[in-house]
C-alpha cells in the first residue's frame, strides 16, 4: 500500500480447534520491525568510522615519529658519502629506531678509528712506529719555515747502526728487526718529547730537535750510546749532527751537512758522534746546500769539474784523475770488457778522488809523509766521494768504484775492508791504475818511480794488493803494448 511494505503475522483464535484453522492476521510495516536493527547498524558504522579516523590519526602520528629519525639517518649517510663524518646521534629511544641509531653510532666510531689507523700508517714506519722518510721531510720543511719566521735554531742528527748489514746477514732478518725496534725505543726514551723522530732509511734514524744547538744534541746522543750498551744491545751507533741555520740555511744543505758529519764519525772508527764543524774543510764551506744544489741539478760534467778542482789543489798531482781514467779504460779494454764497461771505468776514473774536496789543504799539500791521524782523514775521501757523487742520480753506476778503489785484494784496504772478488770489479781496475800513477808521480818528498819499477811493483803486489788477473793484464799491457788479450783471458764485469 502506497509503496509501503508490510509483514503479516497470523495467529489462531484462542480456544479454537486446530482443525478448524480459524485465526486472525496482523499486518505491520516492515520498517517498524527493522528499525532497531537499522539504528544498531548506524551506531556500528559510526563507531567503525570513528575508529578508522582514530587509527589514521595515530598512524600519521607514528609515521611522523618514525620519519624524522629515519630522515636523520639518511642525512648522516649522505654526509659520510661526501667524505665527512656526521655528528653522533643522541640515543633516547628504546625501540628499533633507537637500536638503529646506536648501531649507526658504533659504525661511525669504528670507521673513524680505522681511518685514523690508516692515516697513521701513511706517515709511520710500521716496524719502529716512528715517522717514515716522507713524513719526516715534510716536518723538516715546516720546522725550517718556523725557524726562519721566529729567528730560532734547530739541529738535525742522523743516527746509523754500525755494521747492520753484516749483523743482519749473520743473525737473520727477524733478529735484525728486533734490533731496529730496540734502537728506536732507546732513541725515543732518550730524546726530549718535542723531538721529531723518524726511521730515515733502512738502518738509519733521524732526530730533529727544535730550539736546540748541535753541542746539546751531541750530549744526548752520547747518553744514547751508553744506554744501548747498558741495555746490552748487540750493535753500536754512529751519528752526525748539523745546526740550522748555522751550518746551512736550507733543508737539503742541512741533511748533506749531517751526512758528511755521519760519514766522518764512521771513518774515525764508528760508535761515536761527530758534528759538522768537525768535518775537515767544514770551516771553509759557506753552505753545504750550494754543493748539494750544484750536484742535484748537475751532471757528470759537474762532478768532473769538482774532480778537476781537487787535482788543482795539489800542483804535484795535477791531472791525476784524468791520467787514472785513461790508464783504467785502456786496462778495461785489454781485459776484453764490453764498451759500456770501458766507458763506466773511464768515467769512474775521472771522479774517483772527488771526495778529496773534503780533505783540508794542509793534508793534501803536506810535503812529508802523513801522520796516523792525518792518514785517517785522508782515507775518508773514498766514502765522501761516494756520498757526493750519489747526489747525481745519473752517476749511480759509478758509486761502487768511487767508494772501493782503495780496497785491497787481501782485505787490508779501506773503507770497508773488502776481500777478493767482494771488491767491485771497476774498483779493482781503478786500484791498479791509481797506484801506478801515484808511484810514477813526483812528490815534494820523493821523486816518482820509473815506469819499469812501477810495473814491477804492481806485478809483485798481485794477489796481495791487487786482483792477480787484473794486475797481470796491466803488466802485459805495458810490457807488450801490441798484445791483444785472447778470448780465454777476456773478463767481463759482473
C-alpha positions as CSV (number, residue, x, y, z in Angstrom):
1,X,0.0,0.0,0.0
2,X,1.3,3.4,-1.0
3,X,4.6,1.7,-1.8
4,X,4.8,0.5,1.8
5,X,5.9,-3.0,2.6
6,X,4.2,-4.9,5.3
7,X,4.8,-8.1,7.2
8,X,1.8,-10.1,8.2
9,X,1.6,-12.2,11.4
10,X,-1.1,-14.9,11.6
11,X,-2.3,-16.1,15.0
12,X,-5.1,-18.7,15.8
13,X,-8.1,-17.8,17.9
14,X,-7.8,-18.7,21.5
15,X,-9.8,-21.9,22.2
16,X,-10.3,-22.7,18.6
17,X,-9.9,-26.3,17.4
18,X,-6.7,-26.7,15.5
19,X,-8.6,-28.5,12.8
20,X,-10.9,-25.6,12.2
21,X,-8.0,-23.4,11.0
22,X,-9.6,-20.3,12.4
23,X,-7.4,-17.3,13.3
24,X,-6.5,-13.7,12.6
25,X,-3.8,-11.8,10.7
26,X,-1.9,-8.8,11.9
27,X,-0.2,-6.5,9.3
28,X,2.9,-4.5,10.4
29,X,5.1,-2.2,8.3
30,X,8.5,-3.7,7.6
31,X,10.3,-0.6,8.8
32,X,8.7,-0.9,12.2
33,X,10.3,-4.3,12.6
34,X,13.8,-3.4,11.1
35,X,14.1,-0.1,12.8
36,X,16.0,-1.3,15.8
37,X,18.5,-3.2,13.6
38,X,18.9,-0.1,11.4
39,X,19.7,2.0,14.4
40,X,22.2,-0.6,15.6
41,X,23.8,-0.7,12.2
42,X,24.1,3.1,12.1
43,X,25.6,3.1,15.5
44,X,28.1,0.3,14.5
45,X,29.0,2.2,11.3
46,X,29.5,5.4,13.4
47,X,31.8,3.6,15.8
48,X,33.6,2.0,12.9
49,X,34.1,5.3,11.1
50,X,35.4,6.9,14.4
51,X,37.8,4.0,14.9
52,X,39.1,4.4,11.3
53,X,39.6,8.1,11.8
54,X,41.3,7.5,15.2
55,X,43.6,4.8,13.6
56,X,44.5,7.2,10.7
57,X,45.4,10.0,13.1
58,X,47.5,7.5,15.2
59,X,49.2,6.2,12.0
60,X,50.1,9.8,11.0
61,X,51.5,10.5,14.4
62,X,53.5,7.3,14.5
63,X,54.7,7.9,10.9
64,X,55.9,11.3,11.9
65,X,57.7,9.9,14.9
66,X,59.5,7.3,12.6
67,X,60.1,9.6,9.6
68,X,62.1,12.1,11.5
69,X,64.8,9.8,12.9
70,X,64.9,7.8,9.7
71,X,65.4,11.0,7.7
72,X,68.2,12.0,10.1
73,X,69.9,8.6,9.5
74,X,69.6,9.1,5.7
75,X,71.1,12.6,6.1
76,X,74.0,11.2,8.1
77,X,74.7,8.6,5.4
78,X,74.9,11.4,2.8
79,X,77.4,13.2,5.0
80,X,79.6,10.0,5.1
81,X,79.2,9.7,1.3
82,X,80.6,13.2,0.9
83,X,83.8,12.2,2.8
84,X,82.9,13.9,6.1
85,X,81.9,12.4,9.5
86,X,78.4,13.2,10.8
87,X,77.6,14.0,14.4
88,X,77.0,11.1,16.8
89,X,73.2,10.6,17.5
90,X,71.9,11.2,21.0
91,X,70.0,7.9,21.6
92,X,67.0,8.3,23.8
93,X,64.6,5.7,22.4
94,X,64.4,2.0,23.4
95,X,62.7,0.7,20.3
96,X,64.1,-0.4,17.0
97,X,64.8,3.2,15.9
98,X,67.0,3.6,19.0
99,X,68.8,0.4,18.3
100,X,69.4,1.5,14.7
101,X,70.8,4.9,15.9
102,X,73.1,3.2,18.4
103,X,74.3,0.8,15.7
104,X,75.0,3.7,13.4
105,X,77.0,5.4,16.1
106,X,79.1,2.3,16.5
107,X,79.7,2.1,12.8
108,X,80.8,5.8,12.6
109,X,83.2,5.3,15.6
110,X,84.8,2.2,14.1
111,X,85.2,3.8,10.7
112,X,86.9,6.9,12.3
113,X,89.3,4.7,14.2
114,X,90.1,2.7,11.0
115,X,90.7,5.9,9.1
116,X,93.0,7.2,11.8
117,X,95.0,4.0,11.8
118,X,95.3,4.1,8.0
119,X,96.4,7.7,8.1
120,X,98.9,6.9,10.8
121,X,100.3,4.1,8.7
122,X,100.8,6.5,5.8
123,X,103.1,8.7,8.0
124,X,104.5,6.0,10.2
125,X,107.1,3.3,9.8
126,X,105.2,0.1,10.9
127,X,108.3,-1.6,12.3
128,X,109.6,1.1,14.7
129,X,106.4,3.2,14.9
130,X,108.5,6.3,14.1
131,X,107.8,8.7,11.3
132,X,108.7,7.5,7.9
133,X,111.1,9.3,5.5
134,X,108.4,11.2,3.6
135,X,106.6,12.4,6.7
136,X,109.9,13.5,8.3
137,X,110.9,15.5,5.2
138,X,107.6,17.3,5.3
139,X,108.1,18.1,9.0
140,X,111.6,19.3,8.4
141,X,110.3,21.8,5.9
142,X,107.7,23.0,8.4
143,X,110.3,23.4,11.1
144,X,112.7,25.3,8.8
145,X,109.9,27.8,8.0
146,X,109.2,28.2,11.7
147,X,112.9,28.8,12.4
148,X,113.0,31.4,9.6
149,X,110.0,33.3,11.0
150,X,110.9,33.0,14.6
151,X,114.7,33.6,14.1
152,X,115.4,30.3,16.0
153,X,117.6,27.3,15.5
154,X,117.2,23.5,15.2
155,X,119.6,20.6,15.0
156,X,119.4,17.5,12.8
157,X,121.1,14.3,13.8
158,X,121.4,11.3,11.5
159,X,121.9,8.1,13.5
160,X,123.2,5.0,11.8
161,X,123.6,1.4,13.2
162,X,127.2,0.4,12.7
163,X,127.7,-2.7,10.6
164,X,124.0,-3.5,10.4
165,X,124.2,-5.3,7.1
166,X,126.7,-7.8,8.4
167,X,124.7,-8.2,11.6
168,X,121.5,-8.9,9.6
169,X,123.4,-11.4,7.4
170,X,124.8,-13.3,10.4
171,X,121.7,-13.3,12.6
172,X,118.8,-13.2,10.2
173,X,116.1,-10.6,9.4
174,X,113.9,-11.4,12.5
175,X,116.8,-10.6,14.9
176,X,117.6,-7.5,12.7
177,X,114.1,-6.2,13.0
178,X,114.2,-6.8,16.8
179,X,117.4,-4.6,17.0
180,X,115.8,-1.9,14.8
181,X,112.9,-1.7,17.2
182,X,115.2,-1.8,20.3
183,X,117.3,1.1,19.0
184,X,114.2,3.1,18.1
185,X,112.8,2.6,21.6
186,X,116.0,3.7,23.2
187,X,116.2,6.8,21.0
188,X,112.6,7.6,21.9
189,X,113.3,7.3,25.6
190,X,116.5,9.4,25.5
191,X,115.5,12.5,23.4
192,X,113.1,15.3,24.6
193,X,109.4,14.8,24.0
194,X,109.4,17.7,21.5
195,X,111.8,15.9,19.2
196,X,110.8,14.8,15.7
197,X,111.9,11.2,15.2
198,X,111.9,9.1,12.1
199,X,113.3,5.9,10.6
200,X,115.1,7.8,7.8
201,X,116.4,4.8,5.9
202,X,116.8,1.1,6.4
203,X,119.2,1.2,9.4
204,X,119.3,5.0,9.8
205,X,117.3,7.2,12.1
206,X,116.8,11.0,12.1
207,X,116.2,13.2,15.1
208,X,115.2,16.8,14.7
209,X,115.4,19.0,17.8
210,X,113.8,22.5,17.5
211,X,115.5,25.2,19.6
212,X,118.5,23.0,20.3
213,X,122.1,23.5,19.4
214,X,124.4,20.9,18.0
215,X,126.5,20.6,21.1
216,X,123.4,19.8,23.2
217,X,122.3,17.0,20.9
218,X,125.8,15.5,20.9
219,X,125.5,15.1,24.6
220,X,122.1,13.4,24.2
221,X,123.4,11.0,21.6
222,X,126.4,10.1,23.7
223,X,124.0,9.3,26.5
224,X,122.0,7.2,24.0
225,X,125.2,5.3,23.1
226,X,125.7,4.5,26.8
227,X,122.0,3.4,27.2
228,X,122.4,1.0,24.3
229,X,125.4,-0.6,26.0
230,X,123.6,-0.8,29.3
231,X,120.6,-2.5,27.7
232,X,123.0,-5.0,26.1
233,X,122.1,-4.0,22.6
234,X,124.2,-6.1,20.2
235,X,125.0,-3.1,18.0
236,X,126.6,0.3,18.3
237,X,125.6,3.6,16.6
238,X,127.3,6.5,14.9
239,X,125.8,9.9,14.4
240,X,126.3,13.1,12.5
241,X,124.8,16.4,13.6
242,X,124.4,19.8,11.9
243,X,122.7,23.0,13.0
244,X,120.2,25.2,11.2
245,X,120.9,27.9,10.0
246,X,124.5,27.9,11.3
247,X,125.7,25.1,9.1
248,X,123.2,25.5,6.4
249,X,120.2,27.8,5.7
250,X,118.4,25.2,3.5
251,X,116.9,21.9,4.4
252,X,118.8,19.8,1.8
253,X,122.0,21.5,2.8
254,X,121.3,20.6,6.5
255,X,120.8,17.0,5.5
256,X,124.0,16.9,3.5
257,X,125.9,18.5,6.4
258,X,124.6,15.8,8.8
259,X,125.5,13.1,6.2
260,X,129.1,14.4,6.0
261,X,129.3,14.5,9.7
262,X,128.0,10.9,10.0
263,X,130.5,9.7,7.4
264,X,133.2,11.4,9.3
265,X,132.1,9.6,12.5
266,X,132.2,6.3,10.7
267,X,135.7,6.9,9.2
268,X,137.0,7.8,12.7
269,X,136.1,4.3,13.9
270,X,132.3,4.3,14.4
271,X,130.5,4.2,17.7
272,X,130.8,8.0,18.1
273,X,129.0,11.3,17.3
274,X,130.5,13.9,15.0
275,X,129.4,17.5,14.5
276,X,129.6,19.1,11.0
277,X,132.0,21.7,12.4
278,X,134.5,18.9,13.0
279,X,134.4,17.7,9.4
280,X,137.7,18.6,7.6
281,X,137.1,21.6,5.4
282,X,133.8,22.5,7.0
283,X,135.2,25.7,8.3
284,X,135.9,26.7,4.6
285,X,132.5,25.8,3.4
286,X,129.9,28.6,3.1
287,X,126.9,26.4,2.9
288,X,126.7,22.7,2.0
289,X,123.5,23.5,0.2
290,X,125.5,25.2,-2.5
291,X,127.4,22.0,-3.2
292,X,124.2,19.9,-2.9
293,X,122.3,22.1,-5.3
294,X,125.1,22.1,-7.9
295,X,125.2,18.3,-7.7
296,X,121.5,17.6,-7.8
297,X,120.9,19.9,-10.7
298,X,124.2,18.9,-12.4
299,X,125.6,16.0,-14.4
300,X,128.8,14.1,-15.0
301,X,130.4,17.4,-16.1
302,X,129.6,19.0,-12.8
303,X,131.4,16.2,-10.8
304,X,134.2,16.2,-13.4
305,X,134.7,19.9,-12.7
306,X,134.8,19.2,-8.9
307,X,137.4,16.5,-9.5
308,X,139.5,18.9,-11.6
309,X,139.3,21.4,-8.8
310,X,140.6,18.7,-6.4
311,X,143.5,18.0,-8.7
312,X,144.2,21.7,-9.0
313,X,144.6,22.0,-5.2
314,X,147.8,20.0,-5.4
315,X,150.2,21.0,-8.1
316,X,152.2,17.8,-7.7
317,X,149.2,15.6,-8.6
318,X,147.5,17.9,-11.1
319,X,145.9,15.8,-13.8
320,X,146.0,12.7,-11.7
321,X,142.3,11.9,-12.2
322,X,142.5,12.3,-15.9
323,X,145.5,10.0,-16.2
324,X,143.9,7.4,-14.0
325,X,140.8,7.4,-16.2
326,X,143.0,6.8,-19.3
327,X,145.1,4.0,-17.7
328,X,142.0,2.3,-16.3
329,X,140.0,2.5,-19.5
330,X,142.9,1.1,-21.5
331,X,143.2,-1.7,-19.0
332,X,139.5,-2.5,-19.2
333,X,139.8,-2.7,-23.0
334,X,142.8,-5.0,-22.6
335,X,140.7,-7.2,-20.3
336,X,138.1,-7.6,-23.1
337,X,135.3,-5.7,-21.4
338,X,132.3,-4.6,-23.2
339,X,132.3,-0.9,-24.5
340,X,129.8,0.2,-21.9
341,X,132.0,-1.2,-19.1
342,X,135.1,0.5,-20.5
343,X,133.1,3.8,-20.6
344,X,132.0,3.3,-17.0
345,X,135.6,2.6,-15.9
346,X,136.7,5.8,-17.6
347,X,134.0,7.9,-16.0
348,X,134.7,6.4,-12.6
349,X,138.4,7.1,-13.0
350,X,137.7,10.7,-13.7
351,X,135.6,11.0,-10.5
352,X,137.4,8.6,-8.1
353,X,139.1,11.2,-6.0
354,X,136.2,13.8,-5.9
355,X,135.9,13.1,-2.1
356,X,139.2,14.8,-1.5
357,X,137.3,18.1,-1.8
358,X,136.5,17.5,1.9
359,X,140.1,16.9,2.9
360,X,141.9,20.0,4.3
361,X,144.6,21.6,2.1
362,X,147.1,21.2,4.9
363,X,146.9,17.4,4.5
364,X,146.5,17.3,0.7
365,X,149.5,19.6,0.2
366,X,151.7,18.3,3.0
367,X,155.3,17.9,1.8
368,X,156.1,14.9,4.0
369,X,154.5,11.6,5.0
370,X,151.1,11.8,6.7
371,X,150.8,11.3,10.5
372,X,148.3,8.5,11.5
373,X,145.5,11.0,12.3
374,X,146.1,12.7,9.0
375,X,146.1,9.4,7.2
376,X,142.7,8.6,8.7
377,X,141.4,11.9,7.5
378,X,142.7,11.2,4.0
379,X,141.0,7.8,4.0
380,X,137.6,9.5,4.4
381,X,137.8,10.7,0.9
382,X,136.6,7.4,-0.6
383,X,133.3,7.3,1.2
384,X,132.9,11.0,1.0
385,X,133.3,10.7,-2.8
386,X,130.5,8.2,-2.9
387,X,128.3,10.5,-0.9
388,X,129.0,13.4,-3.2
389,X,128.6,11.5,-6.5
390,X,125.4,9.9,-5.1
391,X,123.7,13.2,-5.2
392,X,123.6,12.9,-9.0
393,X,121.1,10.1,-10.0
394,X,122.9,9.6,-13.4
395,X,126.1,8.5,-11.6
396,X,124.6,5.7,-9.6
397,X,126.6,3.1,-11.6
398,X,129.9,4.8,-10.6
399,X,129.4,4.7,-6.8
400,X,130.9,1.2,-6.1
401,X,134.1,2.2,-7.9
402,X,134.4,5.6,-6.3
403,X,133.9,4.1,-2.8
404,X,136.0,1.0,-3.1
405,X,139.0,2.0,-5.2
406,X,141.3,1.8,-2.2
407,X,140.2,-1.7,-1.1
408,X,142.9,-4.4,-1.3
409,X,142.6,-7.9,-2.6
410,X,143.9,-9.3,0.8
411,X,141.2,-7.3,2.7
412,X,143.6,-4.7,4.3
413,X,142.2,-1.8,2.3
414,X,139.6,0.8,3.2
415,X,136.9,2.0,3.8
416,X,135.2,-1.4,4.2
417,X,138.0,-4.0,4.3
418,X,136.5,-6.0,1.4
419,X,138.3,-9.1,0.3
420,X,138.9,-10.6,-3.2
421,X,136.0,-10.6,-5.6
422,X,133.8,-8.9,-3.0
423,X,135.5,-5.7,-4.2
424,X,133.6,-4.2,-7.1
425,X,135.1,-5.1,-10.5
426,X,135.6,-1.4,-11.6
427,X,137.2,-0.6,-8.3
428,X,139.7,-3.4,-8.8
429,X,140.7,-1.9,-12.1
430,X,141.0,1.6,-10.7
431,X,143.1,0.3,-7.8
432,X,145.9,-0.7,-10.2
433,X,145.7,2.4,-12.4
434,X,145.5,4.7,-9.4
435,X,148.5,3.1,-7.7
436,X,150.6,3.2,-10.9
437,X,150.0,6.9,-11.4
438,X,150.7,7.6,-7.7
439,X,154.1,5.7,-7.9
440,X,155.2,7.4,-11.1
441,X,154.2,11.0,-10.0
442,X,156.8,13.3,-8.3
443,X,156.1,14.4,-4.7
444,X,157.9,17.1,-2.7
445,X,159.5,14.5,-0.5
446,X,160.3,11.9,-3.2
447,X,160.8,11.6,-7.0
448,X,158.4,9.4,-8.9
449,X,159.4,5.8,-9.7
450,X,160.4,4.8,-13.2
451,X,157.9,3.1,-15.4
452,X,159.6,-0.3,-15.2
453,X,160.0,-0.2,-11.4
454,X,156.3,0.8,-11.0
455,X,155.3,-2.1,-13.3
456,X,157.4,-4.5,-11.3
457,X,155.9,-3.3,-8.0
458,X,152.4,-3.9,-9.4
459,X,153.5,-7.4,-10.5
460,X,154.8,-8.2,-7.1
461,X,151.6,-7.0,-5.4
462,X,149.4,-9.2,-7.5
463,X,147.3,-11.4,-5.2
464,X,148.0,-9.2,-2.2
465,X,147.1,-5.6,-3.0
466,X,145.6,-6.3,-6.5
467,X,143.4,-8.7,-8.3
468,X,146.0,-11.1,-9.7
469,X,144.4,-11.4,-13.1
470,X,143.9,-7.6,-13.5
471,X,147.4,-6.9,-12.3
472,X,148.8,-9.4,-14.8
473,X,146.8,-7.8,-17.6
474,X,148.1,-4.4,-16.7
475,X,151.7,-5.6,-16.7
476,X,151.2,-7.3,-20.1
477,X,149.6,-4.2,-21.5
478,X,152.7,-2.1,-20.6
479,X,155.4,-4.7,-21.4
480,X,153.6,-5.9,-24.6
481,X,151.6,-3.0,-25.8
482,X,150.7,-4.6,-29.1
483,X,149.3,-7.8,-27.5
484,X,145.6,-8.1,-27.5
485,X,144.0,-10.4,-24.8
486,X,142.7,-13.7,-26.1
487,X,139.1,-14.6,-25.6
488,X,140.1,-17.1,-22.9
489,X,141.6,-14.3,-20.9
490,X,138.9,-11.7,-21.5
491,X,136.9,-10.7,-18.5
492,X,133.5,-9.3,-18.3
493,X,132.4,-7.0,-15.5
494,X,130.0,-8.9,-13.1
